[in-house]
Amino acid sequence: MNYEKWLQMGKSKGIDDLEIFSERIRRLQLSIYQGKLDQHIESDVESVKIRGIYKKKQSTIRFESMDDDHVSMMLDQLKENATAISVEEPAIIFEGSPSYPEVPIEMFDFQAIDITQKIKLVKDLEATILASPDVKTVQSTAYHEIDSTTTLVNSKGLSLSRQNTFAYAYAIGVFEREGDIKTAYDIKLVKSFDAFDANAMAEETIRKGLAKLGGSSVPSKAYPVVFSNEMFSDILNVFTTIFSGESAYRNLTALKDKVGDVIAKDHITLIDDPLHPEAHFQTPFDDEGVACFPKHIVDKGVFKGFVHNLKTSKIFNLEPTGNGFSGGVRMTNFYLKPGDQSFDEVIKDIDEGIYITDLVGLHAGVKTVSGDFSLQAGGQRIKDGKLDHPVKMIVVSGNFFDVLKNVEAIGSDLKFNLSGVGSPCVKIKSLMIAGEA
């Protein structure tokens, strides 16, 4: 595509500044059910988002047809949309950061792997899980492959590009023992097809499923609670918005006006690191062309500040932080800094507690502004410093801001989820568990 021609076209129409954000995403999706291929979908889609400033108003249009006549029509529509805008907000096309981080690119060619090998992977995964005597069935077994290329150019001379290629697979097993039915899965994301191991993936899925069977509830009261690394990552993911400059601007976070305040225990450090080597992806620049870099959001319990895109940084008269994604403000590789204790060390001093490995209702049961949460949960009972037996039919309730002030121990088992949020296991002094009356 001739982006320079489009930029000149916009200039000729009186558009002051123009930015072109292009994404090409190629996908392959396979799924297996009862040993047979029941889904095979391939797609190759290119879309463009053009952001322009016309008469000091900023407007955005998106489209997929790339011919010049259509682009010309879209630019006219952009001008019309900008004219209709009445909100007074900053209109910025970024000229570029002084420098950009170098990110190692792993560009494995998944297309070079024969489709029969990919189908065999998911068939083997399903069959190995089904071989477990406690597995009733496998709901679905899936393989996803994605190759994406992002290009950003603008009228101020900025020209950037980033690329990602990866695949992931999983199977959802249904486990049953004496009428107790549970589901379990484990997602494996790889940057090279050779990194898949169907046997290891099946073993982890089976381990998770068996750990849930035979569970019972517990008496309702306050317990010491340990969240698994996966579950605390999910909790952090829900609450990322409270650290956003967009939420501060719209009064949707209790942290507004609390920069510099102590909001957590001094061993709590929350970091947004787009370049973290252990995360699934490393991102050199955001969708607005701002260079990404690591930043401490909470440092030893002290709230250091919000993350921003171009608009919110202008509103608060601060430098942008490289967090402008998808038209808003978003974290990239946000994580809780791990401690040095193993999981066994984290739970060893708990006489009676709960280890949570499952949470349900992470959106409906969470109020991000107040921090309150009430979530269906499951996991394991902790007794005399060891995992005792599965726990089900409980509800864990508390407040996120109180949790940050009551973290007693942090594990060393940092793990990032597919949303780019990471955490080790975390021990909370006390949370209310609703179970048996």
C-alpha positions in Angstrom: 0.0 0.0 0.0 1.2 3.5 -0.8 0.9 5.2 2.6 2.8 8.2 1.4 0.2 8.8 -1.3 -2.6 8.6 1.3 -0.8 11.1 3.5 -0.5 13.5 0.5 -4.1 12.9 -0.3 -5.1 13.9 3.3 -3.0 17.0 3.1 -4.6 18.0 -0.2 -8.0 17.8 1.5 -6.9 20.2 4.2 -6.3 17.7 7.0 -3.7 19.2 9.2 -2.1 15.9 10.4 -2.7 12.3 9.5 -1.7 8.9 11.0 -2.2 5.5 9.3 -2.3 2.5 11.5 -2.4 -0.8 9.5 -2.8 -4.4 10.8 -2.6 -7.6 8.8 -3.6 -10.7 10.8 -3.4 -14.2 9.4 -5.1 -16.9 11.5 -5.5 -20.6 11.4 -8.0 -22.3 13.8 -8.4 -26.1 14.1 -10.5 -28.0 16.5 -11.0 -31.7 17.2 -13.9 -33.5 18.7 -14.0 -37.3 19.3 -10.9 -37.8 17.1 -12.4 -35.9 14.1 -11.6 -32.5 12.7 -14.7 -30.4 13.2 -13.3 -26.9 12.5 -10.7 -25.7 10.0 -10.8 -21.9 9.5 -8.1 -19.8 7.8 -8.3 -16.1 7.4 -6.0 -13.3 6.2 -7.4 -9.9 7.0 -5.9 -6.4 6.6 -7.5 -3.4 8.2 -6.6 0.2 8.4 -7.3 2.9 11.0 -6.7 6.5 10.0 -6.6 9.2 12.6 -6.6 12.8 11.5 -6.7 16.3 12.8 -9.0 18.7 11.0 -9.8 22.2 12.3 -8.2 21.2 15.7 -10.5 18.3 16.1 -9.4 14.7 16.0 -11.4 11.9 14.3 -10.7 8.3 13.5 -12.1 6.0 10.8 -11.5 2.3 10.2 -11.9 0.3 6.9 -10.7 -2.8 5.1 -11.0 -1.7 1.4 -7.6 -0.3 0.4 -8.1 1.2 -3.1 -7.4 4.9 -3.5 -11.0 5.9 -4.3 -12.3 4.3 -1.1 -9.5 5.9 0.9 -10.4 9.3 -0.5 -14.0 8.8 0.5 -12.9 7.7 4.0 -10.8 10.9 4.3 -13.8 13.0 3.4 -15.8 11.1 6.1 -13.0 11.8 8.6 -13.3 15.5 8.0 -17.1 15.4 8.4 -16.8 13.4 11.6 -14.2 15.9 13.0 -16.5 18.8 12.2 -19.3 17.2 14.2 -17.1 16.7 17.4 -18.0 19.1 20.2 -15.9 17.7 23.0 -12.8 19.7 23.8 -10.0 17.2 24.1 -6.4 17.2 23.0 -5.8 16.4 19.3 -2.3 14.9 18.9 -0.4 13.2 16.1 2.9 12.1 17.6 6.2 13.1 16.0 8.1 10.1 17.5 10.2 9.2 20.5 13.9 10.0 20.6 14.7 6.3 20.5 13.0 2.9 20.5 14.0 -0.3 22.2 15.4 -3.2 20.2 13.2 -6.2 20.7 14.4 -9.7 19.6 12.0 -11.0 17.1 11.2 -14.7 17.0 9.7 -15.3 13.5 9.0 -19.0 13.3 7.2 -19.8 10.1 4.2 -21.8 11.3 2.9 -22.0 7.7 5.9 -24.2 6.9 4.6 -26.9 9.2 2.3 -29.3 7.3 -1.3 -29.1 8.4 -1.3 -32.8 9.2 1.2 -32.3 12.0 -1.0 -29.6 13.5 -4.0 -31.9 13.3 -2.0 -34.8 14.8 -1.0 -32.5 17.7 -4.6 -31.8 18.8 -5.7 -35.4 18.1 -2.8 -36.7 20.3 -3.7 -34.2 23.0 -7.3 -35.3 23.1 -6.5 -39.0 23.0 -4.0 -38.7 25.9 -6.4 -36.9 28.1 -9.2 -39.4 27.3 -6.9 -42.2 28.4 -7.2 -41.0 32.0 -9.8 -43.2 33.8 -11.3 -40.1 35.5 -12.0 -38.3 32.2 -15.5 -38.5 31.0 -15.0 -36.6 27.8 -13.0 -33.8 26.2 -15.3 -30.9 25.4 -13.0 -29.4 22.8 -9.4 -29.5 21.7 -8.1 -26.5 19.7 -5.1 -25.1 17.9 -4.8 -21.4 17.0 -2.0 -19.9 14.9 -1.6 -16.1 14.5 0.8 -14.1 12.4 0.3 -10.3 12.7 2.1 -7.3 11.2 1.4 -3.8 12.5 2.6 -0.7 10.6 2.3 2.9 11.7 3.2 6.0 9.6 2.2 9.6 9.9 2.5 13.0 8.3 5.2 14.0 10.8 7.6 11.5 9.3 7.1 8.6 11.8 7.4 5.1 10.3 7.3 2.1 12.6 6.5 -1.6 12.3 6.2 -4.6 14.6 5.5 -8.3 14.0 4.3 -11.3 16.0 3.9 -14.9 15.2 2.8 -17.5 17.7 0.5 -20.5 18.2 -1.4 -21.9 21.2 -3.3 -25.1 21.9 -5.5 -26.5 24.7 -8.0 -29.2 25.5 -10.9 -28.9 28.0 -11.2 -32.2 29.9 -14.4 -33.2 31.8 -13.5 -35.1 34.9 -15.9 -37.3 36.9 -15.7 -39.3 40.1 -18.6 -40.5 42.1 -20.9 -38.0 40.6 -18.5 -35.0 41.1 -17.9 -33.4 37.7 -15.3 -30.8 37.0 -13.6 -29.3 33.9 -9.9 -28.4 33.5 -7.6 -27.1 30.8 -4.1 -25.8 30.3 -3.2 -23.4 27.5 0.3 -23.7 26.0 1.5 -20.7 23.9 4.6 -21.2 21.8 6.8 -19.2 19.4 8.0 -22.4 17.7 5.9 -25.4 16.7 8.6 -27.8 18.2 7.9 -26.4 21.6 4.5 -28.2 21.7 4.5 -31.4 23.7 1.1 -33.1 23.6 2.0 -35.5 26.5 3.1 -32.8 28.8 0.1 -30.7 28.0 -2.2 -33.6 28.7 -0.5 -34.4 32.0 -0.9 -30.9 33.2 -4.6 -30.8 32.2 -5.2 -34.2 34.0 -3.3 -32.9 37.1 -5.5 -29.9 37.3 -8.7 -31.9 36.8 -7.9 -34.6 39.3 -7.0 -31.9 41.9 -10.6 -30.7 41.7 -12.4 -34.0 42.2 -13.8 -35.0 45.6 -14.1 -31.5 46.9 -16.3 -30.3 49.7 -17.2 -26.9 51.1 -15.8 -25.4 54.3 -17.4 -23.6 57.2 -18.1 -19.9 56.6 -15.5 -17.7 58.3 -12.3 -15.7 57.6 -9.3 -17.7 56.5 -5.8 -17.1 55.4 -6.0 -17.3 51.7 -3.3 -18.2 49.1 -4.1 -17.3 45.5 -2.3 -19.4 42.8 -0.1 -17.4 40.4 -2.8 -17.8 37.7 -5.6 -16.6 39.8 -3.8 -13.6 41.2 -2.8 -12.7 37.6 -6.5 -12.8 36.7 -7.4 -10.5 39.7 -4.6 -8.0 38.7 -5.9 -8.1 35.2 -9.4 -7.0 36.2 -8.0 -4.1 38.3 -5.5 -2.8 35.8 -7.9 0.0 34.9 -7.5 1.7 38.3 -3.9 2.6 37.3 -5.0 4.2 34.0 -4.8 7.9 33.4 -8.1 7.5 31.5 -9.8 6.3 34.7 -8.2 9.1 36.6 -9.6 11.6 34.1 -13.0 10.2 34.2 -13.0 9.8 38.0 -13.3 6.0 37.8 -10.5 5.1 40.2 -10.1 5.5 43.9 -6.4 6.3 43.3 -7.0 9.7 41.8 -5.0 12.3 43.8 -3.1 9.5 45.6 0.2 9.6 43.7 3.0 9.3 46.3 0.7 7.7 48.9 1.4 4.3 50.5 -1.3 2.0 49.2 0.2 -1.4 49.8 2.7 -3.4 52.0 6.3 -2.4 51.4 7.1 -5.7 49.7 4.5 -5.0 47.0 5.9 -3.7 43.7 3.8 -3.6 40.6 5.6 -3.1 37.3 4.4 -2.5 33.8 7.2 -3.8 31.6 6.4 -4.2 27.8 9.9 -5.6 27.4 9.9 -8.3 30.1 11.8 -11.3 28.7 9.6 -13.9 30.5 6.3 -12.5 29.1 4.8 -13.9 26.0 5.3 -10.7 24.0 7.6 -7.8 24.0 6.3 -4.5 22.6 8.7 -1.7 21.4 6.0 1.0 20.8 2.4 1.6 21.4 -0.4 2.1 18.9 0.3 5.9 18.9 4.0 5.5 18.1 5.3 6.2 21.6 8.3 4.1 22.7 7.5 1.5 25.4 9.6 1.2 28.5 9.4 -0.5 32.0 7.8 1.6 34.7 7.0 1.0 38.4 3.4 1.6 39.1 3.6 0.7 42.8 7.1 0.7 44.2 7.6 -0.9 47.6 4.0 0.0 48.5 4.0 3.5 47.2 1.8 4.5 44.2 4.1 6.1 41.7 1.6 7.2 39.1 -0.8 6.4 36.3 0.0 5.1 32.8 -1.0 7.3 29.9 -1.7 7.6 26.3 -1.1 10.8 24.4 -4.4 12.3 25.3 -4.3 11.7 29.0 -0.7 12.7 29.3 -1.6 16.0 27.7 -4.5 16.5 30.1 -2.3 15.8 33.1 0.7 17.7 31.7 2.9 14.6 31.9 5.0 12.7 29.5 3.2 9.8 27.7 4.2 6.4 29.0 3.8 4.3 25.9 0.4 2.8 27.0 -1.8 3.9 24.2 -3.4 0.8 22.7 -6.7 0.2 20.9 -7.8 3.8 21.3 -7.4 3.8 25.1 -4.9 3.2 27.8 -3.7 -0.3 28.5 -1.0 -2.1 30.4 1.6 -4.4 28.7 3.1 -7.1 30.8 1.8 -5.7 34.1 3.0 -7.9 37.0 3.6 -8.3 40.7 7.3 -8.5 41.4 8.0 -12.1 42.7 9.5 -12.9 46.1 12.0 -15.6 46.9 9.7 -18.2 48.6 8.6 -21.4 47.1 5.0 -22.4 47.2 5.6 -24.8 50.0 7.3 -22.0 52.0 4.4 -19.7 51.4 1.9 -22.1 52.9 4.0 -23.8 55.6 2.9 -21.6 58.5 -0.9 -21.8 57.7 -2.7 -24.0 60.2 -6.0 -23.7 58.4 -6.5 -21.9 55.2 -7.6 -21.9 51.6 -5.6 -22.2 48.4 -7.6 -20.8 45.5 -7.0 -22.2 42.0 -10.4 -21.3 40.4 -12.4 -18.1 40.2 -15.7 -17.5 38.5 -17.4 -14.1 37.8 -14.3 -12.0 37.6 -16.2 -9.2 35.8 -19.7 -9.5 37.3 -18.4 -10.0 40.8 -15.9 -7.1 40.8 -16.3 -3.4 41.4 -13.1 -1.8 40.2 -13.8 1.7 41.5 -14.4 0.6 45.1 -12.2 -2.4 44.9 -14.8 -4.7 46.3 -15.1 -8.3 45.0 -17.2 -11.4 45.7 -16.3 -14.4 43.6 -17.2 -18.0 43.3 -14.1 -20.0 44.0 -12.6 -23.4 44.3 -9.2 -24.9 45.2 -7.6 -26.8 48.1 -7.9 -26.7 51.8 -4.6 -25.9 53.6 -4.1 -27.8 56.9 -1.0 -27.7 59.1 1.1 -26.1 56.3 0.2 -28.6 53.6 -2.5 -29.0 50.9 -5.2 -31.3 52.4 -8.2 -31.8 50.1 -10.2 -30.1 47.3 -12.6 -27.3 48.2 -15.6 -26.3 46.2 -18.9 -24.3 46.5 -17.3 -21.4 48.2 -17.3 -17.6 47.7 -14.3 -15.4 48.5 -15.0 -11.8 49.3 -12.9 -8.8 50.1 -11.5 -5.5 48.8 -8.5 -5.2 46.4 -7.1 -2.2 48.2 -7.2 -4.1 51.5 -5.7 -7.1 49.9 -2.6 -5.0 48.8 -2.2 -4.0 52.5 -2.6 -7.5 53.8 -0.2 -9.5 51.6 1.9 -11.6 54.0 4.0 -13.6 51.5 4.8 -13.6 47.8 6.0 -16.6 46.0 8.8 -17.0 43.4 6.7 -18.7 40.7 6.0 -15.7 38.5 3.8 -16.6 35.5 2.2 -14.4 32.8 -1.2 -15.2 31.4 -2.3 -14.7 27.8 -3.6 -11.2 28.6 0.0 -10.1 29.5 -0.5 -9.9 33.2 1.7 -11.8 35.6 2.0 -12.8 39.2 3.5 -15.3 41.6 1.3 -17.1 44.2 0.3 -14.7 46.9 -0.7 -15.2 50.6 -3.3 -12.9 52.1 -3.6 -12.6 55.9 -7.3 -13.0 55.9 -10.3 -13.0 53.6 -14.0 -13.9 54.2 -15.0 -17.3 52.8 -18.6 -18.1 52.5 -19.2 -21.9 52.4 -21.3 -24.1 54.7 -23.7 -22.4 57.2 
